[in-house]
């Protein structure tokens, strides 16, 4: 339960070998209960902290000890009618707006 993960940051040079820039440490106690851990870790040179920050995301399929229980609240919307009602079509043989206007003007 007190175990740590150590991330070493290195700069890879082509012919001259790798140069260690710094390291970060993260405790694994959060992974006992959660399956996903997001962390911002300070980059350290020796035991001194620098201004650098390393962003780490660790994901497991299942937590190490306990089950990962999440409470989700969802809103369900029910739509009864998919389409708006179409306007009523006048029956054939009745006066339309143009015919009524023409009869009033004559």
Rosetta blueprint (number, residue, H / E / L):
1 X L
2 X L
3 X L
4 X E
5 X E
6 X E
7 X E
8 X E
9 X E
10 X E
11 X E
12 X E
13 X E
14 X L
15 X L
16 X L
17 X E
18 X E
19 X E
20 X E
21 X E
22 X E
23 X E
24 X E
25 X E
26 X E
27 X E
28 X L
29 X H
30 X H
31 X H
32 X H
33 X L
34 X L
35 X L
36 X E
37 X E
38 X E
39 X E
40 X E
41 X E
42 X E
43 X E
44 X E
45 X E
46 X L
47 X L
48 X E
49 X E
50 X E
51 X E
52 X E
53 X E
54 X E
55 X E
56 X E
57 X E
58 X E
59 X E
60 X L
61 X L
62 X L
63 X L
64 X L
65 X L
66 X L
67 X L
68 X L
69 X L
70 X L
71 X L
72 X L
73 X L
74 X L
75 X L
76 X L
77 X L
78 X L
79 X L
80 X L
81 X L
82 X L
83 X L
84 X L
85 X L
86 X L
87 X L
88 X L
89 X L
90 X L
91 X L
92 X L
93 X L
94 X L
95 X L
96 X L
97 X H
98 X H
99 X H
100 X H
101 X H
102 X H
103 X H
104 X H
105 X H
106 X L
